Amino acid sequence: MNNIQQFTFQNATGKIDYTLMNDYMFRAVLQENEIVLKGLISSLLHLPPGAIQSTTILNPIELGKAFNDKTFVLDVKVLLNDKSIINLEMQVANQDFWPNRSLSYLCSIFQNLESGDDYSRVKPAYHIGILNFSPFPDYPEFYATNQMMNIKKHYIYNDIFTLNVLDLNQIHLATEKDKAYKIDYWAKLFKAKTWEDLKMLAQKDNALKETCETVYKLNQNEEVRYLCEMREEGQRILRTYESLLKMKDEKLAETAAALAEKDAMIATLQAQLAAYQKQ
């Protein structure tokens, strides 16, 4: 009798080695399973079931292959129903210039006319940032939709140029509409750290179940695991570099403050000396 246990998602326990917060795993899961890609886009764009007929990834990568200049940025560009272009990005590290960066990405996909097309054929463009930080701390929001608006009369200048932000640290601010489209469940799935967490979320709907099972499958793939570790190591190096720069800046600031204090002291002594000499 064969007593060897068959390891599957259903009997996985404990910590997940590489979660969807790893941007390579995020990219790999969306490219590996179209059900996941359709489910996530449907939720984030508030589309009813069946509204998505086709998804085409415009910047596919070869899963398990080492990074190059084209794959270092692991956003996912998707042509939806041959009518709209969506850029999905997982960003864990805090980006001081996120508004500029996200607008740059959005502008790049909004320039989607083919040679000979007129402006009536511009495809709607969406940049959706899934962030583990709050880009506008003074205005916390779980899922924000941003469009160009006239600042005097408050009408939308263009409704096919949209920048959405899902703040994974603000799940508690999810609205009833967010919950109706299960965006809160997706956020919890991204943040999940254990297989037990994923198994609970997998019960909510089929797209979430497919996501969890695909995360498990790719966690068993040694080539994918290696590249996930490379991404994490890259983030560690970046954080170390940023910490060193911060320490250097703080040291320079301390030195500047000390010099300013000495200059002030010298100026005071000079003033006292000048006053004494006039006596």
C-alpha positions in Angstrom: 0.0 0.0 0.0 1.4 3.4 -1.0 1.4 5.7 2.1 3.2 8.6 0.4 1.2 11.8 0.9 0.3 13.7 -2.2 0.9 17.4 -1.5 -1.8 19.6 -3.0 -3.2 23.1 -2.3 -5.9 21.6 -0.1 -3.5 20.1 2.4 -0.9 22.9 2.3 -0.3 24.5 5.7 1.9 27.2 7.1 3.7 30.1 5.6 3.6 30.8 1.9 7.1 31.1 0.5 6.2 33.5 -2.3 2.9 35.4 -2.1 1.2 37.7 -4.6 3.1 40.6 -2.9 6.1 39.3 -4.8 5.7 41.1 -8.1 7.2 38.2 -10.1 4.7 35.8 -8.5 1.9 38.4 -9.2 3.0 38.6 -12.9 3.4 34.8 -13.2 -0.1 34.0 -11.8 -1.8 36.5 -14.1 0.0 35.2 -17.1 -0.4 31.6 -16.2 -4.2 31.6 -15.6 -6.6 33.7 -17.7 -9.5 32.9 -15.3 -7.5 34.8 -12.6 -6.7 37.7 -15.0 -10.4 38.0 -16.0 -11.6 37.7 -12.5 -9.3 40.5 -11.2 -10.0 42.9 -14.0 -13.8 42.2 -13.7 -13.7 43.1 -10.0 -11.5 46.2 -10.4 -13.4 47.6 -13.3 -16.8 46.7 -11.9 -17.7 44.5 -14.9 -20.5 42.0 -14.7 -19.8 38.2 -15.2 -19.4 37.5 -18.9 -18.5 41.0 -19.9 -15.0 40.0 -20.6 -14.8 38.1 -23.8 -11.0 38.2 -24.4 -7.8 39.2 -22.7 -4.5 39.5 -24.5 -1.3 40.2 -22.6 0.6 42.6 -24.7 4.0 42.2 -22.9 4.2 38.4 -22.2 7.4 37.0 -20.6 8.8 33.5 -20.6 8.0 32.3 -17.1 11.1 30.9 -15.4 13.5 32.8 -17.7 16.0 35.2 -16.2 15.3 39.0 -16.2 16.3 41.3 -18.9 15.7 45.0 -19.5 12.2 44.4 -20.8 11.1 42.2 -17.9 12.7 44.0 -15.0 9.5 46.1 -14.6 6.8 43.4 -14.1 3.7 45.3 -14.9 1.1 43.5 -17.0 -0.3 45.2 -20.1 -3.7 43.7 -21.2 -5.8 44.3 -24.3 -9.4 43.8 -23.0 -12.1 42.7 -25.5 -9.9 44.3 -28.3 -11.2 47.7 -27.1 -9.3 48.8 -23.9 -5.8 48.7 -22.6 -5.1 48.0 -19.0 -1.8 48.2 -17.1 -1.7 46.3 -13.8 1.1 46.8 -11.4 1.9 45.4 -8.0 4.1 47.8 -6.0 5.3 46.9 -2.5 8.1 49.5 -2.0 7.0 53.0 -1.1 7.4 55.2 -4.2 7.9 58.9 -3.3 7.1 59.8 -6.9 4.2 57.4 -7.5 1.8 60.0 -9.0 4.4 60.9 -11.6 5.3 57.3 -12.3 1.7 56.1 -12.6 0.8 59.0 -14.9 3.8 58.2 -17.1 2.7 54.6 -17.4 -0.9 55.6 -18.1 0.2 58.1 -20.8 2.4 55.5 -22.5 -0.6 53.1 -23.0 -2.9 55.9 -23.9 -0.7 56.5 -27.0 -2.2 53.5 -28.7 -3.2 54.7 -32.2 -2.1 52.7 -35.1 -0.6 54.4 -38.1 -3.4 56.0 -40.1 -5.9 56.0 -37.3 -7.7 59.2 -36.2 -8.2 60.3 -32.6 -11.7 58.8 -32.5 -10.0 55.4 -32.4 -8.0 55.9 -29.2 -8.6 53.0 -26.9 -9.6 53.7 -23.3 -6.6 53.3 -21.0 -6.5 52.3 -17.4 -3.5 52.1 -15.1 -4.3 50.1 -11.9 -1.7 50.3 -9.2 -2.0 47.7 -6.4 0.0 49.3 -3.6 1.3 48.3 -0.2 1.6 52.0 0.8 -0.7 55.0 0.8 0.2 57.4 -2.0 -1.8 60.2 -0.4 -1.7 59.7 3.4 -3.8 62.7 4.1 -6.6 61.3 1.9 -6.8 57.6 2.8 -9.0 55.5 0.4 -9.2 51.8 -0.2 -10.0 51.8 -3.9 -9.7 55.2 -5.7 -10.6 56.1 -9.3 -8.9 59.2 -10.7 -9.8 61.0 -13.9 -9.1 64.5 -15.4 -11.7 67.0 -14.2 -12.3 70.7 -14.8 -11.5 72.3 -11.4 -14.1 75.1 -11.7 -17.2 73.3 -13.0 -16.2 69.7 -12.0 -17.0 67.9 -15.2 -14.9 65.0 -16.5 -12.5 66.2 -19.2 -12.0 62.7 -20.6 -13.5 59.5 -19.3 -11.2 57.1 -21.2 -8.1 58.1 -19.3 -8.3 56.5 -15.8 -5.9 55.9 -13.0 -7.0 53.5 -10.3 -5.3 52.8 -7.0 -5.9 49.8 -4.7 -4.4 50.6 -1.3 -3.8 47.2 0.4 -3.3 48.9 3.8 -6.8 50.5 3.8 -9.0 47.4 3.5 -11.0 48.6 6.5 -12.2 51.6 4.3 -13.8 49.3 1.7 -17.2 50.7 0.6 -20.3 48.6 0.0 -19.6 48.8 -3.7 -16.1 47.6 -3.2 -17.4 44.7 -1.3 -20.1 44.0 -3.9 -17.4 43.5 -6.5 -15.3 41.5 -3.9 -12.3 43.9 -4.2 -11.8 43.5 -0.5 -11.4 39.8 -0.9 -8.8 40.3 -3.6 -6.9 42.7 -1.3 -7.0 40.1 1.5 -5.7 37.5 -1.0 -2.8 39.7 -2.0 -1.9 40.3 1.7 -2.4 36.6 2.7 0.7 35.0 4.2 -0.4 31.5 5.0 -2.0 28.7 3.0 -4.8 28.6 5.6 -5.6 32.2 4.7 -5.8 31.3 1.0 -8.0 28.3 1.6 -10.5 30.5 3.4 -10.5 33.0 0.5 -10.7 30.2 -2.1 -14.2 29.5 -0.9 -15.5 32.9 -1.9 -15.7 32.4 -5.7 -14.1 30.5 -8.6 -11.6 33.3 -9.7 -10.3 33.5 -6.2 -10.1 29.7 -6.0 -8.2 29.6 -9.3 -5.8 32.3 -8.0 -5.0 30.4 -4.8 -4.4 27.1 -6.6 -2.2 28.8 -9.2 -0.1 30.4 -6.4 0.3 27.0 -5.0 1.3 25.5 -8.4 3.9 28.1 -9.1 5.3 27.9 -5.6 6.3 24.3 -6.6 8.0 25.5 -9.8 11.8 25.7 -9.0 12.5 28.2 -11.8 9.7 30.5 -10.7 10.8 30.2 -7.1 14.3 31.2 -8.1 13.2 34.3 -9.9 10.8 35.2 -7.0 13.8 35.0 -4.7 15.8 37.2 -7.1 13.1 39.8 -6.9 13.1 39.7 -3.1 16.9 39.9 -3.0 16.7 42.9 -5.3 14.2 44.6 -3.0 16.5 43.9 0.0 19.5 45.5 -1.8 17.3 48.5 -2.7 16.1 48.9 0.9 19.7 48.6 2.2 20.9 51.2 -0.3 18.0 53.6 0.6 18.8 53.1 4.3 22.5 53.9 3.7 21.5 57.0 1.7 19.1 58.1 4.5 21.9 57.6 7.1 24.3 59.6 4.9 21.7 62.4 4.5 21.1 62.5 8.3 24.8 62.6 9.0 25.2 65.5 6.5 22.3 67.3 8.1 23.8 66.8 11.6 27.2 68.2 10.3 25.5 71.1 8.7 23.6 71.9 11.9 26.8 71.7 13.9 28.6 74.0 11.5 25.6 76.4 11.6 25.8 76.4 15.4 29.5 77.1 15.3 29.0 79.9 12.7 26.4 81.5 15.0 28.7 81.2 18.0 31.5 82.9 16.0 29.2 85.6 14.8 28.1 86.3 18.5 31.7 86.4 19.6 32.6 88.7 16.8 29.7 91.0 17.7 30.8 91.0 21.3 34.4 91.7 20.3 33.3 94.6 18.1 31.2 96.1 20.9 34.1 95.8 23.3 36.5 97.5 20.9 34.1 100.5 20.6 34.2 101.1 24.4 
